[in-house]
Amino acid sequence: MKQALAAAQQFICHGQVRDVREYGRGRIHDTFVVTVSGGPSPQPAGPPGRYRFILQRLNRRVFPRPELIMGNLRLVTEHVRQRLQREPLGRRFELPRVLLTREGRDHFLDPQGSFWRALSFIEGAHSLELVRDAGHAREVGWALGLFHRLLSDLPIHLLADTLPGFHITPRYLKQYEAALAGDGWRESPEVAFCMRFVEERRGLVHVLEEAKARGRLALRPIHGDPKVNNVLLDVPTGQAVALVDLDTVKPGLVHYDIGDCLRSGANPLGEDMENWEEVRFDPHLARALLAGYLSQAGDILTDLDYVYLYDAIQLIPFELGLRYFTDYLQGNVYFKVAHPEHNLQRALVQFRLTQSIEAQAETIRQIIRDLRGRART
């Protein structure tokens, strides 16, 4: 905590740090909320004489070039701010703003070489780990659709690829095969189930990448991790007011985001269920989320984009399950875990979700057809 306190002080010119405490449930970075008193707030609005901001120590093992993250973050947040100024929504929506150090930099390197950054704290809002109802699901979809729409005119060559290979499912399959060839894991019924599950779905792995290679799907700015708890809700109204965790913003297929959002938003039991057999994909929540998404982004999707929507919904939970399972086989080196079997448990949840999607394939395809028809009328 001493390191966090020292880093926090680099991002304030006036006032005094009153409190630094751990914040959130992030699986990659170390995140803190900092309370400052006695100085002018960098926030657009907040309590007089007091404000909060988010402080993060970035994981340089996952993001070896954090300066690229900061470049993307500043570019995207400024672009969205300008679009919203030109096209007011009539309701609140914002992205976290980058706060600068006393020297005007967007990060601080401490003597131990840790990379720290500060972001504005979005007051009067909270996030939920699980989708509570169809209204919540619609707001989650609305936020992602708005994000895609506002960035649809941002040239992708301006964005750095902060995670080369991210969401490239064939690459994850190769990593899995390498992990399987190692000897750091032990056999169990759950491991055997996961191995069979992956083997039976090898044909699924290439669907989006082949469509991209054939020019059927195009790269666009994407969020990269639009799960439910990255959409902040206004406390009084329940409306989506922010989309956070922008470290994975990069050029990609919007299908990655749509599939990931539905993987999270149409699973009412959540991602850390111990009783993984109970996990299910809820088509009612999926319909609401997709309707919210298309209310904002329907006009930017092409006919071919719609063709591959179901494939994305099926593929992305499988991909994440594959990543969790691979990390388990490698000894839990990427995702933070609460216990040694945590990543195996997470993999089982995602694979069960994939099964539930496959069992309801025609229902999901019909939802896409229905919503596509409404978006065109």
Secondary structure, DSSP 8 states (H G I E B T S, - for coil): -HHHHHHHHTT-SSSEEEEEEE-S--SSSEEEEEEEESS--SSSS--TTEEEEEEEE--TTT-S-HHHHHHHHHHHHHHHHHHHHHS--SS--B---EE--TTS-S-EE-TT--EEEEEE--TTEE--SS--SHHHHHHHHHHHHHHHHHTTTS-GGGS--SSTTTT-HHHHHHHHHHHHTSSS----HHHHHHHHHHHHTGGGTTHHHHHHHTTSS--EEE-S---GGGEEEETTT--EEEE---TT-EEE-HHHHHHHHHHHHT-TT-S--SSGGG----HHHHHHHHHHHHHHHGGG--HHHHHTHHHHHHHHHHHHHHHHHHHHHHTS-SS--SSTTHHHHHHHHHHHHHHHHHHTHHHHHHHHHHHHHHHH-
